[in-house]
């Protein structure tokens, strides 16, 4: 995808352009000079640059700004990218302040998860205590990690976006077993094979996706039932 702007469209509002990309390589040219790039990476965490808020400061006397984006995977092609122009500092502050509530909730989830897991580890050897506390603690911890990595603040402040995308995907896949076990213990559901089958399938899915990711056959964002069958 190639997008071309006249700097006259931007200069009235500021000298910075902001846009959001998900698993895309980016190159920005001021006239014919490359001024910003996000390259596609090749690592154990994946071949995707991850999810990024791009901030590009435009040099003075630039007449034309050209933005080129390329999807890391066909499955994650973006149909539309929204561009915003303005002052760099103000745009940073806007994104950071607008995600404060999300960050607070995510950190609370992580804290609750750590406290519950720690409480169960210390208490279960001394007094009879159900395992549902530990299951819920693991679920809350994984949920908090996933939601925090998806916030605008994390997208801006954490530079290793590829690793963050990997951690988010892993957290999301591992949520299912502790949630199923928590529901089983909390509601005292007397089944065995249904919950165990769900957990085994979730762990099997995790192992298969990790093997495909680490061997470079398919990235986490590429993997689907169609890919596995084909």
C-alpha positions in Angstrom: 0.0 0.0 0.0 1.3 3.4 -1.0 -0.1 6.7 0.4 1.1 10.1 -0.8 0.5 13.4 1.0 1.2 17.0 0.2 2.8 18.6 3.2 0.4 21.6 2.7 -2.3 19.2 4.0 -0.3 18.7 7.2 1.6 21.9 8.0 -1.5 23.7 9.2 -2.0 21.3 12.1 1.5 20.4 13.0 4.7 18.8 11.7 4.1 15.2 12.9 2.1 12.4 11.4 0.7 9.6 13.5 -0.8 6.3 12.3 -1.5 2.8 13.6 -0.3 -0.4 12.0 -0.8 -4.0 12.9 1.9 -6.5 11.8 3.1 -4.3 9.0 6.4 -3.0 7.7 6.5 0.7 7.2 8.7 3.1 5.1 8.1 6.9 5.1 9.9 9.2 2.6 10.1 13.0 2.7 10.3 13.7 -1.0 12.9 11.0 -1.9 14.6 10.7 1.4 13.8 7.9 3.8 13.0 9.4 7.2 11.3 6.6 9.1 11.0 2.8 8.8 9.7 -0.2 10.7 11.4 -3.3 9.2 10.0 -6.8 9.2 11.9 -8.8 11.7 13.0 -12.5 11.8 13.3 -13.9 15.3 11.9 -16.7 17.5 9.1 -14.2 18.5 7.9 -14.1 14.9 8.5 -12.3 11.6 6.1 -9.4 12.3 7.0 -5.9 13.6 4.0 -6.2 15.9 1.3 -3.6 16.7 2.7 -0.1 16.6 1.7 3.6 16.8 4.0 5.3 14.3 5.0 8.9 14.9 6.9 10.6 12.0 8.3 14.1 12.3 8.3 15.8 9.0 11.5 17.8 8.1 10.9 21.4 7.1 10.8 22.3 3.4 9.4 18.9 2.6 6.9 19.1 -0.3 5.6 15.5 -0.5 5.3 12.7 2.1 5.1 9.1 0.9 4.1 6.3 3.2 4.6 2.7 2.1 3.2 -0.2 4.2 3.4 -3.9 3.6 1.6 -6.6 5.6 3.9 -9.2 7.3 1.2 -11.8 6.7 -1.6 -11.9 4.1 -4.0 -12.8 6.9 -3.5 -9.4 8.7 -3.7 -7.0 5.8 -5.3 -3.7 6.9 -8.0 -2.4 4.6 -7.7 1.2 5.9 -5.1 3.2 7.9 -6.1 6.4 9.6 -3.6 9.2 9.6 -3.5 12.1 12.1 -1.4 15.3 11.9 -0.5 17.5 14.8 2.1 18.4 17.4 4.2 15.4 18.5 4.1 16.0 22.2 0.3 16.6 22.2 -0.4 13.5 20.3 1.8 11.4 22.6 0.0 12.9 25.7 -3.4 12.2 24.2 -2.7 8.5 23.6 -1.1 8.1 27.0 -3.9 9.9 28.9 -6.7 8.2 26.9 -5.4 4.7 27.9 -4.9 5.4 31.7 -8.1 3.6 32.7 -7.3 0.5 30.6 -3.8 0.4 32.1 -5.1 0.7 35.7 -7.6 -2.1 35.1 -4.9 -4.3 33.5 -2.4 -3.7 36.4 -5.1 -4.5 38.9 -5.9 -7.8 37.2 -2.2 -8.7 37.3 -1.9 -7.7 41.0 -5.1 -9.7 41.9 -3.7 -12.7 40.0 -0.3 -12.5 41.8 -1.9 -12.1 45.2 -4.3 -15.0 44.7 -1.6 -17.3 43.5 0.7 -16.3 46.3 -2.1 -16.8 48.9 -2.9 -20.3 47.7 0.8 -21.3 47.6 1.3 -20.2 51.2 -2.1 -21.3 52.6 -2.9 -24.7 51.0 -0.2 -26.6 52.9 -1.6 -25.3 56.3 -5.3 -25.4 55.9 -7.7 -27.1 53.5 -8.4 -24.7 50.6 -9.9 -25.2 47.2 -7.8 -25.0 44.1 -10.3 -22.6 42.5 -8.5 -19.7 44.0 -5.2 -20.6 42.3 -7.0 -21.2 38.9 -8.7 -17.9 39.1 -5.4 -16.2 40.0 -3.7 -17.7 37.0 -6.6 -16.6 34.8 -6.6 -13.1 36.1 -2.8 -12.8 35.7 -2.9 -14.0 32.1 -5.9 -11.7 31.3 -4.0 -8.7 32.8 -0.9 -9.4 30.8 -2.9 -9.7 27.6 -5.0 -6.6 28.1 -2.0 -4.5 29.2 0.0 -5.4 26.1 -3.0 -4.3 24.0 -3.2 -0.8 25.6 -2.1 2.3 23.7 0.3 3.1 26.6 2.1 -0.2 26.2 2.2 0.2 22.4 4.0 3.5 22.8 6.3 2.8 25.8 7.4 -0.8 25.1 9.8 -0.8 22.2 9.9 -4.5 21.6 6.6 -4.8 19.9 7.4 -8.3 18.4 8.0 -9.7 21.8 4.8 -8.0 23.2 2.7 -9.5 20.3 4.2 -13.0 21.2 3.5 -12.6 24.9 -0.1 -11.5 24.2 -0.8 -14.4 21.9 0.7 -16.9 24.4 -1.3 -15.4 27.3 -4.5 -15.5 25.3 -4.0 -19.2 24.4 -3.2 -20.2 28.0 -6.3 -18.6 29.5 -8.6 -21.4 28.6 -7.4 -24.2 30.9 -7.4 -22.2 34.2 -10.8 -20.7 33.4 -12.3 -24.1 32.7 -10.8 -25.5 35.9 -12.0 -22.5 37.9 -15.6 -22.9 36.7 -15.5 -26.6 37.4 -14.2 -26.2 41.0 -16.3 -23.1 41.8 -19.6 -24.6 40.6 -18.5 -28.1 41.8 -19.3 -29.6 38.5 -18.9 -33.4 38.7 -17.7 -34.1 35.2 -14.3 -35.4 34.1 -14.0 -35.9 30.4 -15.6 -32.7 29.2 -13.4 -30.3 31.1 -10.3 -32.5 30.7 -10.9 -32.7 26.9 -11.2 -28.9 26.6 -8.0 -28.4 28.6 -6.1 -31.0 26.6 -7.2 -29.5 23.3 -6.2 -26.0 24.5 -2.7 -27.3 25.5 -2.4 -29.2 22.2 -3.3 -26.1 20.3 -0.7 -24.1 22.2 2.0 -26.7 21.6 1.3 -26.9 17.8 1.2 -23.2 17.4 4.5 -22.8 19.3 6.2 -25.5 17.2 5.0 -23.8 14.0 6.1 -20.4 15.3 9.6 -21.5 16.6 10.4 -23.5 13.5 9.4 -20.6 11.2 6.7 -22.6 9.3 3.8 -20.3 10.3 3.6 -17.3 12.6 1.0 -17.1 15.4 -1.1 -14.6 13.4 -1.0 -16.9 10.3 -2.2 -20.1 11.9 -5.7 -21.2 11.2 -7.5 -24.5 10.7 -7.2 -24.0 6.9 -3.5 -23.6 7.2 -3.1 -26.7 9.3 -5.3 -28.8 7.0 -3.5 -27.6 3.9 
